[in-house]
Amino acid sequence: MSWASLRDAVLQMPATGVNGFEGALATALSKLTAQNFLLSRSGDQGGIDARSLSGAIMMQAKRYGSAKFSRHGDILTGRN
């Protein structure tokens, strides 16, 4: 998969929710850490979008729009 394909797939996801960007990151962290994560409900979360069941790991996910991707293209597309 190319960086452009990954970028496009991420931009097509909903930003929040189990089936969105937050859920994808929580799933990835779960696989990397061998811990289960719970997503926070929408609203005032205190900057925590998900946390491990133990509470030892917390995350905040940010999925920026295509304008941000363009500005950081060298990082996200692998171009120098």
N, C-alpha and C positions, 0 to 999 in steps of 0.2 A: 504494500500500500504506500502510495506517495504521501508526502506531507500535505499536498494540496487536497488529496482525497480525504485525509484525516481531518483537515481544517473544515472542509465542506460538510462532512458527517457531523462534526461537533456543532457547527452553526445551525444545522437542521434539527438538532435535539431541542426539546423544551429546556429552559434554563434550570427549572426546579423539578422536584418530585422523583419518585422511585424510577420512573422510566426516562428521566431527563439527565442533564449533565451532573447534577448533584448525586443522583443515584449511581451513575457510571463511576464517578470518583470514589464514592463510598464502597462500591463493589471492588474496584481496583485496590483500594487500601485494605479491604478485607482479605483479598488474595495475598497481598504483600506482607501483611502482618499476622495472618492467621487469627484475626479477631473479627467478630461480627460488629457491624455498625448500625446505628439507628439514625434515621434522618429526622431532623427537627421539623415541626410544623411551620407553615408560613407565618410571618408576623415578626414580632419582636423576639429574636433568638439570642440576643447578646453576642452576635458575631459567630455563632456556632451553627453550622448547617447540618453537621452529623457528629456523632461521638461513638467511640467504642463502648461496648456493654460495660466494661470495667471503668470507663470514664478517663482512662489513662491517655487516650488519643482523641483530639477534637480537630475538626477541619472546617474551613470556610471555603466554599467553591465560588469562583468568579469565572463566568463565561462571557467574555467581551464580544461585541459585535464585529463585523467585518472591518470596520475602520481601525479598530485596535489591532486586528490581525495584520492589516496592511502596514501599519507603523512598525510592527515588530516582525515583519516578514522574514528578516534574516534569521531569526530564531525559529519561527514556526514553519518555515518552508525549507530550511536547510541551506538557503542562499547566503553567500558571503558578500 
